[in-house]
Amino acid sequence: MWTGEKIPLLGEGTNILPMCHVKDVATLVKKVIDQQPQNRYFLAVDKGNVTVKDLVNALAMKREDKIKQVEILDVYTEEWSDYFGINLMMRPSLLCEKDFVWHSE
């Protein structure tokens, strides 16, 4: 539940976070069950290249008064800072590329 506190934006927020819409995850799970591929692990990432700033703006409904910009040295002890401080562009597994129609990109 949101408590009304400002949403922290770590640095400039230009780093990329891999994302995948829940409908796309469900579709991929069904595809794995149907096709039973040999691979044990699959990476599902859409091609949206969402930045931390994009995510924070969406959560704050684009209202800057709900966002608090913070620096890593001020929040490095917070658990979430590890997740929002990375810049991670990933390529999805081949299962996601062949004949897959993404719900959200």
N, C-alpha and C positions, 0 to 999 in steps of 0.2 A: 504494500500500500504506500502511495506517495504521501509524504508527511508535510509537504509544502515547502521543504527546503529547496534551495537552488541546486540544480543539477551541475556537477562539476565537469568542466571541459579541460582536459589535461593538455597543456601547451596550446599550440595552434589548432590541434585536432585534424591535421592533414594526413595522418597515418591511416592506412587501409585496414579494415577489419573484414575478414571473410564472413559472408552471410549466406543463408539459405532459407527460403520461405518454408514454413511448416508444411504447406501443401506440396511443395517440391520434395521435401523429405519423405512424406507419405507415399508419393508417387514412386520415388526411388526404392523405398522398402518393398513395395509391391513388385517392382521390376526385378529386384534381387530374388524375391520368393519365386516369381514366375520363371526366371531364366536360370537360376541357380548357378551363377558364374563361379569359376575356380578361385578367384581372389577371396581372401579372408577379410580384407579391409577396403573400404570405399571412402572417397572424399567427395562430398557434395558441397559445392560452392558455386553460387551464381556469379554472373559476370558484371554485377552492378558496381563493383569497386566503391563500396560505401566507406566514407571516412568517419572517424570518430565525431567530427563536427556535424556531419550529416545526421548521424544517429542521435546526438544530443539535441540538435535542432528539432528533429522529429519528436523526441520525447518532450521537449519544452514547447511544442506546437509553435515553433519559430518566434517565441517571445523572449527577447534578449534579457528581460528582467528576471527570467527564471533560470538563467545560466550564470555560473560563477567560474571564471577562468582561473585555473590553478597551475602551479608548476610542480614538476616531479619531486623536487626536494621538499616541498611542503606536504606531500601526500605519499611518499614512498613506503611508509609503514602500512598504508591502507591496502587491503587485499585486492581491490579492484584495480589499483594502479598498474599492476603487472599486465592485466588484460587490455587495458586501454592505452598502454604506452608502446605497444608493439606496432610494427608496420609489416603486415603479412599479406602478400599476394600469393594465392594458391591456385593451382590448376586442378580442376575436378578429375575424378577417375574417368576412364574411357566409357564406362557404363552410363555416365551422365552426358556424354557427347553424342552417342549414336541414337538417332531418332528420338531424342528427348526434347519435349516442348516445355520450356520453363514457364512456371506461373508468374514469377517475378524476376526481372532482371534490371 
